[in-house]
């Protein structure tokens, strides 16, 4: 019996192969591999998709976060608040900017930052916060932005897993001062390598990020800032432009798969299924279940050819890289409990009904 991967990028490529080959061949023919026409065209299309004024393509999602912090002037002496339950990139860019990451716990239902948690963590040194739209679920941005306005802090949305997600009818990317996206291959909108983008409705911030990603230059040999080399590759822009045309369809397919899982797995009281934030539109980058028997279930599914993942097993406040911050076990109990109980099961637009049924059957067999 063939295995069912956690993510099947080959199935996606097979469905769009002719368009993809034509897009790649066009770049190879004109040979403008840096800042080719596909880059600006994709930026315009992605901004339109996000319903924002500007999008700036960059080298990867981590750079998108770092450039956003730089554009806001975050540096030594500043504090930036984010959640303990996310990929390390969200916090490492704060540290590499010379600022101090300050962690908060997450909501036990939707796994994201809360306005109450943000408000309690703000100090006179707080310059910004980075709420994460984890697993494709939007954070409660209206409430978070109200706190940010009252306390005069900047907001960077980490939308690396949330392309097309919405809160209260408004797309992620439209709430904060800046928003960082990753186009890592397995994302809802994924490149064939590393790529990312920063979106914003602030023209001055967009111009700053645009300069910072390209050595801080305003002309070929005139540099306004000390920047970096983090340009979006023309080939990746061409690939992303093709995929962007399918993203709404793919996100709808992910929601349909999630609904099938919800209906079937809801019969198992020993499982906790993904919650949904009221007013949110989830795009299911991942479908994450919880169980006290996580390791046994993980092994059982793996033994039966079903791909699984754990996103993420060690909360950031317990990572060795951040030991100097002084956090310890028990500081963020929700994030710690999630680290011990979460399990991601196969989720991608092309997964078939038969494959979904096989995943459900395997979970049911484990329950006896």
Secondary structure, 3 states (H helix, E strand, C coil): CCCECCCCHHHHHHHHHHHHHHHHHHHHHHCCCECCHHHHHHHHHHHHHHCCCEEEEECCHHHHHHHHHHHCCCCCCCEEEEECCCCCHHHHHHHHCCCEEEEECCCCCCCCCCHHHHHHHCCCCEEEEECECHHHCCCCHHHHHHHHHHHCCEEEEECCCCCCCEECCEECCCCCCEEEEECCCCCCCCCCCCCEEEEECCHHHHHHHHHHCECCEEECCEECCCCCECECEHHHHHHHHHHHCCHHHHHHHHHHHHHHHHHHHCCCCCCECCCCCCCEECCCCCEEEECCCHHHHHHHHHHCCECEECCCCCCHHHCHHHHHHCCCCCCCHHHHHHHHHEEEECCCCCCCHHHHHHHHHHHHHHHC
